[in-house]
Amino acid sequence: MQRINAIDPAEATGRTKKLLDGVQAKLGMTPNLMKTLASAPAALEAYLSFGAALGTGVLDAKFREQIAIAVAQANSCEYCLSAHSAIGAMVGLTPREIASSRESHAEDAKRDAGLRFAQTIVVQRGEVSDAAMAKVRGAGYADGEISEIVANVSVNIFTNYFNLVAQTEVDFPRVPVALTANQSN
């Protein structure tokens, strides 16, 4: 059962209504995450602004979704894993790429290194080693790209933790956190 109440967009007023109307206009739907974050309009606005800013960066939408999937898997967030698997497919990730992203892997060597780095950030809580930095740089990432990987990891940790605390009801095709035997091979 959801522990933080979602705001019904039809009953929202003021700033909350404006934010939720913007989400609806952009996505054609209002995901439960947004409705639940709307209980604190400042939190919803911060999340939307952070995501919009990252959308103007150098990392493409597919790679940002791969990072989101890897982070959701690492943090056992079923809501985000489900949402970003669906969104990943919408931006062109194949089922195989989505499955690989769950394990912080990609067929492309540079993206693979970036996903491994993202996972290291999560697992090490930001305390990455000099060797991890050398590895991601060796794969061809410049400082700006590394900074954007950290930013993408951070915004996804926020939503993962928020959804875990709120127990946000999943409104995307459900993707269980547990990996099947085929996925872990």
MARBA-3410 file (N, C-alpha, C, O; in Angstrom, 1 decimal):
185
0.8,-1.2,0.0,0.0,0.0,0.0,0.9,1.2,0.0,1.9,1.3,0.7 ~ 0.5,2.2,-0.8,1.3,3.4,-1.0,1.3,4.2,0.4,0.3,4.3,1.0 ~ 2.5,4.7,0.8,2.6,5.3,2.1,2.6,6.9,2.0,2.4,7.5,3.0 ~ 2.8,7.4,0.8,2.6,8.9,0.6,1.5,9.0,-0.4,1.6,8.4,-1.5 ~ 0.5,9.8,-0.1,-0.6,9.9,-1.0,-0.3,10.6,-2.3,0.4,11.7,-2.3
-0.8,10.1,-3.3,-0.7,10.7,-4.7,-1.7,11.8,-4.8,-2.8,11.7,-4.2 ~ -1.4,12.9,-5.4,-2.3,14.0,-5.7,-3.1,13.7,-7.0,-2.5,13.4,-8.0 ~ -4.4,13.8,-6.9,-5.2,13.6,-8.1,-5.1,14.9,-8.9,-5.5,16.0,-8.4 ~ -4.6,14.8,-10.1,-4.4,16.0,-11.0,-5.7,16.8,-11.1,-5.6,18.1,-11.3 ~ -6.8,16.2,-11.2,-8.1,16.9,-11.3,-8.5,17.7,-10.1,-9.3,18.7,-10.2
-7.9,17.4,-9.0,-8.1,18.2,-7.7,-7.0,19.1,-7.4,-7.1,19.9,-6.4 ~ -5.9,19.1,-8.1,-4.8,19.9,-7.8,-5.1,21.4,-8.1,-5.9,21.7,-9.0 ~ -4.4,22.3,-7.4,-4.6,23.7,-7.6,-3.2,24.4,-7.6,-2.2,23.8,-7.2 ~ -3.2,25.6,-8.0,-2.0,26.5,-7.9,-0.8,25.8,-8.6,-0.9,25.3,-9.7 ~ 0.3,26.0,-7.9,1.6,25.5,-8.4,1.6,24.0,-8.7,2.1,23.5,-9.7
0.9,23.2,-7.9,0.8,21.8,-8.1,0.1,21.5,-9.4,0.6,20.6,-10.2 ~ -1.0,22.1,-9.6,-1.8,21.9,-10.8,-0.9,22.3,-12.1,-0.9,21.5,-13.1 ~ -0.2,23.4,-12.0,0.6,23.8,-13.1,1.7,22.8,-13.4,1.9,22.4,-14.6 ~ 2.3,22.2,-12.4,3.4,21.2,-12.6,2.8,19.9,-13.2,3.3,19.4,-14.1 ~ 1.7,19.5,-12.6,1.1,18.2,-13.1,0.5,18.4,-14.5,0.6,17.5,-15.3
-0.1,19.6,-14.8,-0.5,19.8,-16.2,0.6,19.8,-17.2,0.5,19.3,-18.3 ~ 1.8,20.3,-16.8,3.0,20.3,-17.6,3.4,18.8,-17.9,3.8,18.5,-19.0 ~ 3.4,18.0,-16.9,3.8,16.6,-17.0,2.8,15.9,-18.0,3.2,15.2,-18.9 ~ 1.5,16.1,-17.8,0.5,15.5,-18.7,0.7,16.0,-20.1,0.6,15.2,-21.0 ~ 1.0,17.3,-20.3,1.2,17.8,-21.7,2.4,17.2,-22.3,2.4,16.9,-23.5
3.4,17.0,-21.6,4.7,16.5,-22.1,4.6,15.0,-22.4,5.1,14.5,-23.4 ~ 4.1,14.2,-21.4,4.1,12.8,-21.5,2.8,12.1,-22.0,2.8,11.0,-22.4 ~ 1.8,12.9,-22.0,0.5,12.3,-22.4,-0.1,11.5,-21.3,-1.2,10.8,-21.5 ~ 0.5,11.5,-20.1,0.0,10.8,-19.0,0.7,11.5,-17.7,1.6,12.2,-17.9 ~ 0.2,11.1,-16.6,0.8,11.6,-15.4,1.2,10.4,-14.5,0.3,9.9,-13.8
2.4,10.0,-14.6,2.8,8.8,-13.8,2.6,9.0,-12.3,2.7,10.1,-11.8 ~ 2.4,7.9,-11.6,2.2,7.9,-10.2,3.4,8.6,-9.4,3.2,9.2,-8.4 ~ 4.6,8.4,-9.9,5.7,9.1,-9.3,5.5,10.6,-9.2,5.6,11.2,-8.2 ~ 5.0,11.2,-10.4,4.8,12.6,-10.4,3.7,13.0,-9.5,3.7,14.0,-8.8 ~ 2.6,12.2,-9.5,1.4,12.5,-8.6,1.8,12.5,-7.2,1.4,13.2,-6.3
2.7,11.5,-6.8,3.1,11.4,-5.4,4.1,12.4,-5.0,4.0,13.0,-3.9 ~ 5.1,12.7,-5.9,6.0,13.8,-5.6,5.3,15.2,-5.5,5.7,16.1,-4.8 ~ 4.1,15.3,-6.1,3.3,16.5,-6.1,2.8,16.8,-4.7,2.4,18.0,-4.4 ~ 2.9,15.9,-3.8,2.6,16.2,-2.4,3.5,17.3,-1.8,3.2,17.9,-0.8 ~ 4.7,17.4,-2.5,5.6,18.5,-2.1,6.0,19.1,-3.5,7.0,18.7,-4.1
5.3,20.2,-3.9,5.5,20.8,-5.2,7.0,21.2,-5.4,7.5,21.1,-6.5 ~ 7.7,21.6,-4.4,9.1,21.9,-4.5,9.9,20.7,-4.9,10.8,20.8,-5.8 ~ 9.6,19.5,-4.4,10.3,18.3,-4.8,10.0,17.9,-6.2,10.9,17.5,-6.9 ~ 8.7,18.0,-6.6,8.4,17.7,-8.0,9.1,18.7,-9.0,9.6,18.2,-10.0 ~ 9.0,19.9,-8.6,9.7,20.9,-9.5,11.2,20.7,-9.6,11.8,20.8,-10.7
11.8,20.4,-8.5,13.2,20.1,-8.5,13.6,18.9,-9.4,14.5,18.9,-10.2 ~ 12.8,17.8,-9.2,13.0,16.6,-10.1,12.8,17.0,-11.5,13.6,16.6,-12.4 ~ 11.7,17.6,-11.9,11.5,18.0,-13.3,12.5,18.9,-13.9,13.0,18.7,-15.0 ~ 13.0,19.8,-13.1,14.1,20.7,-13.5,15.4,20.0,-13.7,16.1,20.2,-14.7 ~ 15.7,19.1,-12.8,16.9,18.4,-12.9,16.9,17.5,-14.2,17.9,17.4,-14.9
15.8,16.8,-14.4,15.7,15.9,-15.5,15.7,16.7,-16.8,16.3,16.3,-17.8 ~ 15.1,17.9,-16.9,15.0,18.7,-18.1,16.5,19.2,-18.4,16.9,19.2,-19.5 ~ 17.2,19.6,-17.4,18.6,20.1,-17.6,19.4,18.9,-18.1,20.2,19.2,-19.0 ~ 19.3,17.8,-17.6,20.1,16.6,-18.1,19.8,16.3,-19.5,20.6,15.7,-20.2 ~ 18.5,16.5,-19.9,18.1,16.2,-21.3,18.8,17.1,-22.3,18.8,16.8,-23.5
19.4,18.2,-21.8,20.1,19.1,-22.7,21.6,18.8,-22.7,22.4,19.5,-23.4 ~ 22.0,17.8,-22.0,23.5,17.4,-21.9,24.0,16.6,-23.1,23.3,16.5,-24.1 ~ 25.2,16.1,-22.9,25.8,15.4,-24.0,25.5,13.9,-24.0,25.6,13.2,-25.0 ~ 25.0,13.4,-22.9,24.6,11.9,-22.9,23.2,11.8,-23.6,22.3,12.5,-23.2 ~ 23.1,10.9,-24.5,21.8,10.7,-25.2,20.8,10.0,-24.4,21.1,9.4,-23.4
19.5,10.1,-24.9,18.4,9.6,-24.1,18.5,8.1,-23.9,18.2,7.6,-22.8 ~ 19.0,7.3,-24.8,19.2,5.9,-24.6,20.1,5.6,-23.5,19.9,4.8,-22.6 ~ 21.3,6.3,-23.5,22.3,6.1,-22.4,21.7,6.5,-21.1,22.0,5.9,-20.0 ~ 21.0,7.6,-21.0,20.4,8.1,-19.7,19.4,7.1,-19.2,19.4,6.8,-18.0 ~ 18.7,6.4,-20.1,17.8,5.4,-19.7,18.5,4.1,-19.2,18.1,3.5,-18.3
19.6,3.8,-19.9,20.4,2.7,-19.4,21.0,2.9,-18.0,21.0,2.0,-17.2 ~ 21.4,4.1,-17.8,21.9,4.5,-16.4,20.7,4.3,-15.4,20.9,3.8,-14.4 ~ 19.6,4.8,-15.8,18.4,4.8,-14.9,18.1,3.3,-14.6,17.7,3.0,-13.4 ~ 18.1,2.5,-15.6,17.8,1.0,-15.4,18.9,0.4,-14.4,18.5,-0.3,-13.5 ~ 20.1,0.7,-14.7,21.2,0.1,-13.9,21.1,0.6,-12.4,21.2,-0.2,-11.5
20.8,1.9,-12.2,20.6,2.4,-10.9,19.4,1.8,-10.2,19.5,1.4,-9.0 ~ 18.3,1.7,-10.9,17.1,1.1,-10.3,17.3,-0.3,-9.9,16.9,-0.8,-8.8 ~ 18.0,-1.1,-10.7,18.3,-2.5,-10.4,19.2,-2.5,-9.1,19.0,-3.3,-8.2 ~ 20.3,-1.7,-9.1,21.2,-1.7,-8.0,20.5,-1.3,-6.7,20.9,-1.8,-5.6 ~ 19.5,-0.4,-6.8,18.7,0.0,-5.6,17.5,-0.8,-5.3,16.7,-0.4,-4.4
17.2,-1.8,-6.1,16.0,-2.6,-6.0,14.7,-1.8,-6.0,13.8,-2.0,-5.2 ~ 14.6,-0.8,-6.9,13.4,0.0,-7.0,12.6,-0.5,-8.2,12.9,-0.2,-9.4 ~ 11.5,-1.3,-7.9,10.7,-1.8,-8.9,10.0,-0.8,-9.7,9.8,-0.9,-10.9 ~ 9.5,0.3,-9.0,8.8,1.4,-9.8,9.8,1.9,-10.9,9.4,2.0,-12.0 ~ 11.0,2.3,-10.5,11.9,2.9,-11.5,12.3,1.9,-12.5,12.5,2.2,-13.7
12.6,0.7,-12.1,12.9,-0.3,-13.1,11.8,-0.5,-14.1,12.1,-0.7,-15.3 ~ 10.6,-0.6,-13.6,9.5,-0.7,-14.6,9.3,0.5,-15.5,9.2,0.3,-16.7 ~ 9.4,1.7,-14.9,9.2,2.9,-15.7,10.3,3.1,-16.7,10.0,3.3,-17.9 ~ 11.5,2.9,-16.3,12.7,3.1,-17.2,12.8,2.0,-18.2,13.4,2.2,-19.3 ~ 12.4,0.8,-17.9,12.3,-0.2,-18.9,11.3,0.1,-20.0,11.6,0.0,-21.2
10.2,0.7,-19.6,9.2,1.1,-20.6,9.7,2.3,-21.4,9.5,2.3,-22.6 ~ 10.2,3.3,-20.7,10.7,4.5,-21.4,11.9,4.2,-22.3,12.0,4.7,-23.4 ~ 12.8,3.3,-21.8,13.9,2.8,-22.6,13.5,2.2,-23.9,14.1,2.5,-24.9 ~ 12.4,1.4,-23.9,11.9,0.9,-25.1,11.4,2.0,-26.0,11.5,1.9,-27.2 ~ 10.7,3.0,-25.4,10.2,4.1,-26.2,11.3,4.9,-26.9,11.1,5.5,-28.0
12.5,5.0,-26.3,13.6,5.7,-26.9,14.5,4.9,-27.8,15.5,5.3,-28.3 ~ 14.1,3.6,-27.9,14.8,2.7,-28.9,15.7,1.7,-28.3,16.4,1.0,-29.1 ~ 15.7,1.5,-27.0,16.5,0.3,-26.4,15.8,-1.0,-26.8,14.6,-1.1,-26.7 ~ 16.6,-2.0,-27.2,16.0,-3.3,-27.4,15.8,-4.0,-26.1,16.4,-3.7,-25.1 ~ 15.0,-5.1,-26.1,14.9,-5.9,-24.9,16.2,-6.4,-24.4,16.4,-6.4,-23.2
17.1,-6.7,-25.3,18.4,-7.2,-24.9,19.2,-6.1,-24.2,19.9,-6.3,-23.2 ~ 19.1,-4.9,-24.8,19.9,-3.7,-24.1,19.3,-3.4,-22.8,20.0,-3.1,-21.8 ~ 18.0,-3.5,-22.6,17.3,-3.3,-21.3,17.8,-4.3,-20.3,18.2,-4.0,-19.2 ~ 17.8,-5.6,-20.7,18.2,-6.6,-19.8,19.7,-6.5,-19.4,20.1,-6.7,-18.3 ~ 20.5,-6.1,-20.4,22.0,-5.9,-20.1,22.2,-4.7,-19.2,23.1,-4.8,-18.3
21.4,-3.7,-19.4,21.5,-2.5,-18.5,21.2,-2.8,-17.1,21.8,-2.2,-16.2 ~ 20.3,-3.7,-16.8,20.0,-4.2,-15.5,21.3,-4.7,-14.8,21.4,-4.6,-13.5 ~ 22.2,-5.2,-15.5,23.4,-5.8,-15.0,24.6,-4.8,-15.2,25.8,-5.2,-15.1 ~ 24.3,-3.6,-15.6,25.3,-2.5,-15.8,26.3,-2.9,-16.9,27.5,-2.8,-16.8 ~ 25.7,-3.5,-18.0,26.5,-3.9,-19.1,25.9,-3.3,-20.4,24.7,-3.1,-20.5
26.7,-3.2,-21.4,26.3,-2.8,-22.8,27.2,-3.4,-23.8,28.4,-3.7,-23.4 ~ 26.7,-3.7,-25.0,27.6,-4.2,-26.0,28.7,-3.3,-26.5,29.8,-3.7,-26.7 ~ 28.3,-2.0,-26.5,29.3,-1.0,-26.9,30.3,-0.8,-25.7,29.8,-0.6,-24.6 ~ 31.6,-0.8,-26.0,32.6,-0.8,-24.9,32.5,0.5,-24.1,32.7,0.4,-22.9 ~ 32.3,1.6,-24.8,32.3,2.9,-24.0,31.1,2.9,-23.1,31.2,3.3,-21.9
29.9,2.6,-23.6,28.7,2.5,-22.8,28.8,1.5,-21.7,28.4,1.8,-20.5 ~ 29.4,0.4,-21.9,29.7,-0.6,-20.9,30.5,0.0,-19.8,30.2,-0.2,-18.6 ~ 31.6,0.7,-20.1,32.4,1.3,-19.1,31.6,2.4,-18.3,31.8,2.5,-17.1 ~ 30.8,3.1,-19.0,30.0,4.1,-18.3,29.0,3.5,-17.4,28.7,4.1,-16.3 ~ 28.3,2.4,-17.8,27.4,1.8,-16.9,28.0,1.1,-15.7,27.5,1.2,-14.6
29.2,0.5,-15.9,30.0,0.0,-14.8,30.3,1.1,-13.8,30.3,0.9,-12.6 ~ 30.7,2.2,-14.4,31.1,3.4,-13.5,29.9,3.8,-12.7,30.0,4.1,-11.5 ~ 28.7,3.9,-13.4,27.5,4.3,-12.7,27.2,3.4,-11.6,26.8,3.8,-10.5 ~ 27.3,2.1,-11.8,27.1,1.1,-10.8,28.1,1.2,-9.6,27.7,1.1,-8.4 ~ 29.3,1.5,-9.9,30.3,1.7,-8.9,30.0,2.9,-8.0,30.1,2.9,-6.8
29.5,4.0,-8.7,29.0,5.2,-7.9,28.0,4.7,-6.9,28.0,5.1,-5.7 ~ 27.0,4.0,-7.3,25.9,3.5,-6.4,26.4,2.6,-5.3,26.2,2.9,-4.1 ~ 27.1,1.6,-5.7,27.6,0.6,-4.7,28.6,1.2,-3.7,28.6,0.9,-2.6 ~ 29.5,2.1,-4.2,30.5,2.7,-3.4,30.0,4.0,-2.8,30.8,4.7,-2.1 ~ 28.7,4.4,-3.0,28.1,5.6,-2.5,29.0,6.8,-2.8,29.2,7.7,-2.0
29.5,6.9,-4.0,30.3,8.0,-4.5,31.8,7.9,-4.3,32.5,8.7,-4.8 ~ 32.2,7.0,-3.4,33.6,6.9,-3.1,34.3,6.0,-4.1,34.7,4.9,-3.8 ~ 34.4,6.5,-5.4,35.0,5.7,-6.4,36.5,5.8,-6.3,37.1,6.9,-5.9 ~ 37.2,4.8,-6.7,38.7,4.7,-6.6,39.3,5.5,-7.8,38.7,5.8,-8.8 ~ 40.6,5.7,-7.7,41.4,6.3,-8.8,41.3,5.4,-10.0,41.3,5.8,-11.1
41.4,4.1,-9.7,41.4,3.1,-10.7,40.0,3.1,-11.5,40.0,3.0,-12.7 ~ 38.9,3.3,-10.8,37.6,3.4,-11.5,37.6,4.7,-12.4,37.0,4.6,-13.5 ~ 38.1,5.8,-11.9,38.2,7.0,-12.7,39.1,6.8,-13.9,38.7,7.2,-15.0 ~ 40.2,6.1,-13.7,41.1,5.9,-14.8,40.4,5.0,-15.9,40.6,5.2,-17.1 ~ 39.7,4.0,-15.4,39.0,3.1,-16.3,37.9,3.8,-17.2,37.8,3.6,-18.4
37.1,4.7,-16.5,36.1,5.4,-17.3,36.7,6.4,-18.2,36.2,6.6,-19.3 ~ 37.8,7.1,-17.8,38.5,8.0,-18.7,39.1,7.2,-19.8,39.1,7.7,-21.0 ~ 39.7,6.1,-19.5,40.3,5.2,-20.6,39.4,4.7,-21.6,39.7,4.4,-22.7 ~ 38.1,4.7,-21.2,37.0,4.3,-22.2,36.6,5.4,-23.1,35.8,5.2,-24.0 ~ 37.1,6.6,-22.8,36.9,7.8,-23.7,36.0,8.8,-23.1,35.5,9.7,-23.8
35.7,8.7,-21.8,34.8,9.7,-21.2,35.6,10.9,-20.7,36.6,10.8,-20.0 ~ 35.2,12.1,-21.1,35.8,13.4,-20.7,35.1,13.8,-19.3,34.1,13.2,-18.9 ~ 35.7,14.8,-18.7,35.2,15.2,-17.4,33.7,15.6,-17.5,33.0,15.3,-16.5 ~ 33.3,16.3,-18.5,31.9,16.7,-18.6,30.9,15.5,-18.7,29.9,15.5,-18.0 ~ 31.3,14.5,-19.4,30.5,13.3,-19.5,30.5,12.5,-18.2,29.4,12.0,-17.8
31.6,12.5,-17.5,31.7,11.9,-16.2,30.8,12.6,-15.2,30.0,12.0,-14.4 ~ 30.8,13.9,-15.3,29.9,14.7,-14.4,28.4,14.5,-14.7,27.6,14.4,-13.8 ~ 28.1,14.3,-16.0,26.7,14.0,-16.3,26.3,12.6,-15.9,25.2,12.3,-15.5 ~ 27.2,11.6,-15.9,26.9,10.3,-15.4,26.6,10.4,-13.9,25.6,9.8,-13.4 ~ 27.4,11.1,-13.2,27.2,11.3,-11.7,25.8,12.0,-11.5,25.1,11.6,-10.6
25.5,13.0,-12.3,24.2,13.7,-12.2,23.1,12.8,-12.5,22.1,12.8,-11.7 ~ 23.2,11.9,-13.5,22.1,11.0,-13.8,22.0,9.9,-12.7,20.8,9.6,-12.4 ~ 23.1,9.5,-12.2,23.0,8.5,-11.1,22.3,9.2,-9.9,21.4,8.6,-9.3 ~ 22.6,10.4,-9.6,22.0,11.2,-8.5,20.5,11.4,-8.6,19.8,11.1,-7.6 ~ 20.1,11.8,-9.7,18.6,12.0,-9.9,17.9,10.7,-9.8,16.7,10.7,-9.3
18.5,9.6,-10.3,17.8,8.3,-10.2,17.9,7.8,-8.8,16.9,7.1,-8.4 ~ 18.9,8.0,-8.0,18.9,7.6,-6.6,17.8,8.3,-5.9,17.1,7.7,-5.1 ~ 17.6,9.6,-6.2,16.5,10.4,-5.6,15.2,9.7,-5.8,14.4,9.4,-4.9 ~ 14.9,9.4,-7.1,13.6,8.8,-7.4,13.5,7.4,-6.8,12.4,6.9,-6.4 ~ 14.6,6.6,-6.9,14.6,5.3,-6.3,14.2,5.3,-4.8,13.3,4.6,-4.3
14.9,6.2,-4.1,14.7,6.3,-2.6,13.3,6.8,-2.3,12.6,6.3,-1.4 ~ 12.8,7.8,-3.1,11.5,8.3,-2.9,10.5,7.2,-3.1,9.6,7.1,-2.3 ~ 10.6,6.5,-4.2,9.6,5.4,-4.5,9.7,4.3,-3.4,8.6,3.7,-3.1 ~ 10.9,4.0,-2.9,11.0,3.0,-1.9,10.3,3.5,-0.6,9.6,2.7,0.1 ~ 10.5,4.7,-0.2,9.9,5.3,1.0,8.4,5.3,0.8,7.6,4.9,1.7
7.9,5.9,-0.4,6.5,6.1,-0.6,5.8,4.8,-0.9,4.6,4.7,-0.8 ~ 6.5,3.8,-1.4,6.0,2.6,-1.9,5.0,2.9,-3.0,3.8,2.5,-3.0 ~ 5.5,3.7,-4.0,4.7,4.2,-5.1,4.1,3.1,-5.9,4.9,2.1,-6.3 ~ 2.8,3.1,-6.1,2.2,2.1,-6.9,2.7,2.1,-8.4,2.7,3.2,-9.0 ~ 3.1,1.0,-8.9,3.7,0.9,-10.2,2.6,1.0,-11.2,1.6,0.3,-11.2
2.7,2.0,-12.1,1.7,2.2,-13.2,2.3,2.0,-14.6,1.8,2.6,-15.5 ~ 3.3,1.2,-14.7,4.0,0.8,-15.9,3.9,-0.7,-16.0,3.7,-1.3,-14.9 ~ 4.2,-1.3,-17.1,4.3,-2.8,-17.1,5.3,-3.2,-16.1,6.5,-2.8,-16.1 ~ 4.9,-4.0,-15.1,5.8,-4.3,-14.0,7.0,-5.2,-14.4,6.8,-6.2,-15.1 ~ 8.1,-4.8,-13.9,9.4,-5.5,-14.1,9.9,-5.8,-12.7,10.4,-4.9,-12.0
9.9,-7.1,-12.3,10.4,-7.5,-11.0,11.9,-7.2,-10.9,12.6,-7.4,-11.9 ~ 12.3,-6.8,-9.7,13.7,-6.6,-9.5,14.5,-7.9,-9.6,15.7,-7.9,-10.1 ~ 14.0,-9.0,-9.1,14.7,-10.3,-9.2,15.0,-10.6,-10.6,14.1,-10.6,-11.5 ~ 16.3,-11.0,-10.9,16.7,-11.4,-12.2,16.4,-12.8,-12.4,16.5,-13.7,-11.5 ~ 15.9,-13.2,-13.7,15.6,-14.5,-14.0,16.9,-15.2,-14.4,18.0,-14.5,-14.6
16.9,-16.5,-14.5,18.1,-17.3,-14.8,18.7,-16.8,-16.2,19.9,-16.7,-16.4 ~ 17.8,-16.5,-17.1,18.2,-16.1,-18.5,18.9,-14.7,-18.4,19.8,-14.5,-19.2 ~ 18.4,-13.8,-17.5,19.0,-12.5,-17.4,20.3,-12.5,-16.7,21.2,-11.6,-17.0 ~ 20.6,-13.4,-15.8,21.8,-13.4,-15.1,22.9,-14.2,-15.8,24.0,-14.3,-15.2 ~ 22.7,-14.7,-17.0,23.7,-15.4,-17.7,24.5,-14.5,-18.6,25.4,-14.9,-19.3
END
